[in-house]
């Protein structure tokens, strides 16, 4: 009876470790590319965010705070421009699709002042 339990335990352990695989961009069966989703978090009283993802430009008005989702399929540079409408502190945080923090900046802005940044987003 003990030999059967040991054999069953070994089979279960081997099945558990054999089913693990790395999260990949491309499905090996269909060669379909899966898009990844990142997040830009902006915390401000009232400001404007302009950002570009893979040659597409977007502009969003932010009041208090907002999480903006963006999708990508390859490595790229995320370009952001924050414009303040009033004197304020603005936090800009960028997270990739794996939840890793790419940037977290807190800056003081005067009315009409803007700041442009570029962040490297990589698929691993």
SVG drawing of the C-alpha trace seen along z (x, -y; Angstrom):
<svg xmlns="http://www.w3.org/2000/svg" viewBox="-12 -80 25 82">
<polyline fill="none" stroke="black" stroke-width="0.4" points="0.0,0.0 2.9,-2.4 4.4,-1.8 1.1,-2.8 0.9,-6.0 4.5,-6.9 4.0,-6.2 0.7,-8.3 2.5,-11.1 5.4,-11.1 3.0,-11.1 1.0,-14.0 4.2,-16.0 5.5,-15.4 2.2,-16.5 2.2,-19.7 5.7,-20.7 5.2,-19.7 2.2,-22.0 4.1,-25.2 5.1,-27.4 6.3,-31.0 3.7,-33.6 4.5,-34.2 3.4,-36.8 2.7,-34.3 0.5,-31.3 2.7,-28.5 -0.3,-26.7 -1.8,-29.5 1.0,-32.1 -1.4,-34.8 0.2,-37.8 -1.4,-38.6 -1.6,-42.3 -0.3,-43.4 -2.0,-46.1 -0.2,-48.7 -1.5,-51.5 -0.7,-55.2 -1.9,-56.6 -2.2,-60.4 -3.0,-62.1 -3.8,-65.9 -6.5,-68.4 -7.1,-69.3 -4.6,-68.6 -4.2,-67.3 -2.3,-64.2 -1.1,-63.6 0.6,-60.3 1.6,-58.3 1.6,-54.5 3.1,-53.0 2.6,-56.2 -1.0,-56.8 -1.6,-60.0 -4.2,-60.4 -5.2,-63.4 -7.2,-63.0 -8.4,-65.6 -7.8,-64.4 -9.7,-65.6 -8.4,-64.4 -7.0,-61.1 -7.4,-58.6 -6.0,-55.3 -5.5,-55.0 -5.0,-51.7 -2.9,-51.3 -2.2,-48.2 1.0,-47.2 2.4,-44.1 6.1,-44.9 8.8,-46.9 8.3,-50.7 8.9,-54.1 5.8,-55.6 5.9,-59.3 3.8,-61.5 3.2,-65.2 1.5,-66.6 0.1,-70.1 -1.1,-71.8 -4.2,-74.1 -3.5,-75.4 -0.6,-75.4 -0.4,-71.9 1.6,-68.7 1.1,-66.0 2.0,-62.4 2.6,-60.3 3.1,-56.5 3.5,-54.0 3.1,-50.3 3.7,-47.6 1.5,-44.6 3.2,-42.5 2.4,-45.1 6.0,-46.3 6.4,-50.0 8.3,-51.7 8.1,-55.2 6.6,-57.1 7.2,-60.8 5.8,-63.6 6.5,-67.2 5.2,-70.7 3.7,-72.6 2.7,-76.2 -0.4,-77.1 0.4,-76.3 3.6,-74.5 4.2,-71.1 6.7,-68.3 7.4,-65.7 8.9,-62.3 9.6,-59.0 9.5,-55.6 10.9,-52.3 8.2,-49.6 9.6,-46.1 8.0,-42.7 10.0,-40.0"/>
</svg>
